[in-house]
Amino acid sequence: MKTILTYGTFDLLHVGHVNLLERLRALGDKLIVGVSTDEFNLLKGKQCIYGYAERAKIVGALGCVDLVIPEHNWEQKSEDIKEYNIDIFGIGADWQGKFDELQTLCEVIYLPRTPSISTTSLKKALSQIDSDAIQKIKQGLDGVLDIVKALE
C-alpha cells in the first residue's frame, strides 16, 4: 500500500487544487491532505475566506482524498511522514526545492501547477470587485458548502 501526503491552505478551492489532489492520489493507494489551520495561516501572512473547519470539510468531501489532518506548523511534515508511514510527499512545483530535506524520509515530488489558475489570482481579482458583487460571490461559495454538507 502506497501512501501519499500533501499540504495546503485550500481556500477558494478551484480546479488547480482538484487537479493536484487527483494526480497525487493516482500515485498511490491513499492520499492524506494536511490543511493549514487558521492560526498557521496567520503566521504565514495568509488571510482566508473560509475557516479551517470549512476548508477541511470541503477537501475531505473530494473522492480522491482519504484523510484530512490539520497542519499546525512547518516542522510537522517530518513527524507526519513517520506517523502515517508516508511513501511519497507531493506538492505543487511552486515549492520546488523547499522540501528536499524530506527525501531522507520518503520520495519527494513537485507537480506542475494548472496553468492560469491560483488562489492568489482569484483573491486579487475579487479585491477589485465592489462589495455588493463580493457578497453575491460569497453567497455562491456558501452554496457550494451547502452542497458538500448535503453529500454527507
Solvent accessible surface area in square Angstrom, and as a share of the most:
residue,aa,sasa,rsa
1,M,175,0.78
2,K,89,0.38
3,T,11,0.06
4,I,0,0.00
5,L,0,0.00
6,T,0,0.00
7,Y,10,0.04
8,G,19,0.19
9,T,15,0.09
10,F,12,0.05
11,D,2,0.01
12,L,13,0.06
13,L,53,0.26
14,H,25,0.11
15,V,86,0.49
16,G,10,0.09
17,H,28,0.12
18,V,39,0.22
19,N,43,0.22
20,L,25,0.13
21,L,0,0.00
22,E,91,0.41
23,R,87,0.32
24,L,0,0.00
25,R,69,0.25
26,A,87,0.67
27,L,73,0.37
28,G,17,0.16
29,D,73,0.38
30,K,59,0.25
31,L,0,0.00
32,I,1,0.00
33,V,0,0.00
34,G,0,0.00
35,V,0,0.00
36,S,0,0.00
37,T,10,0.06
38,D,55,0.28
39,E,122,0.55
40,F,4,0.02
41,N,2,0.01
42,L,125,0.62
43,L,147,0.73
44,K,56,0.24
45,G,69,0.66
46,K,88,0.37
47,Q,145,0.64
48,C,29,0.18
49,I,73,0.37
50,Y,12,0.05
51,G,28,0.27
52,Y,51,0.19
53,A,78,0.60
54,E,64,0.29
55,R,2,0.01
56,A,14,0.11
57,K,71,0.30
58,I,20,0.10
59,V,1,0.00
60,G,37,0.35
61,A,48,0.37
62,L,39,0.19
63,G,84,0.81
64,C,19,0.11
65,V,13,0.07
66,D,70,0.36
67,L,65,0.32
68,V,35,0.20
69,I,14,0.07
70,P,51,0.32
71,E,4,0.02
72,H,103,0.46
73,N,57,0.29
74,W,108,0.38
75,E,121,0.54
76,Q,17,0.08
77,K,5,0.02
78,S,35,0.23
79,E,109,0.49
80,D,11,0.06
81,I,5,0.02
82,K,137,0.58
83,E,126,0.56
84,Y,64,0.24
85,N,122,0.63
86,I,9,0.05
87,D,57,0.30
88,I,10,0.05
89,F,0,0.00
90,G,0,0.00
91,I,10,0.05
92,G,8,0.08
93,A,37,0.29
94,D,81,0.42
95,W,83,0.29
96,Q,118,0.53
97,G,38,0.36
98,K,130,0.55
99,F,14,0.06
100,D,61,0.31
101,E,116,0.52
102,L,8,0.04
103,Q,101,0.45
104,T,126,0.73
105,L,66,0.33
106,C,15,0.09
107,E,96,0.43
108,V,16,0.09
109,I,36,0.18
110,Y,33,0.13
111,L,30,0.15
112,P,86,0.54
113,R,112,0.41
114,T,27,0.16
115,P,111,0.70
116,S,123,0.79
117,I,40,0.20
118,S,21,0.14
119,T,26,0.15
120,T,107,0.62
121,S,56,0.36
122,L,59,0.29
123,K,57,0.24
124,K,131,0.56
125,A,53,0.41
126,L,34,0.17
127,S,85,0.55
128,Q,137,0.61
129,I,59,0.30
130,D,96,0.50
131,S,84,0.54
132,D,104,0.54
133,A,30,0.24
134,I,64,0.33
135,Q,106,0.47
136,K,146,0.62
137,I,62,0.31
138,K,76,0.32
139,Q,121,0.54
140,G,46,0.45
141,L,48,0.24
142,D,52,0.27
143,G,28,0.27
144,V,75,0.43
145,L,10,0.05
146,D,84,0.44
147,I,110,0.56
148,V,15,0.09
149,K,97,0.41
150,A,84,0.65
151,L,130,0.65
152,E,149,0.67
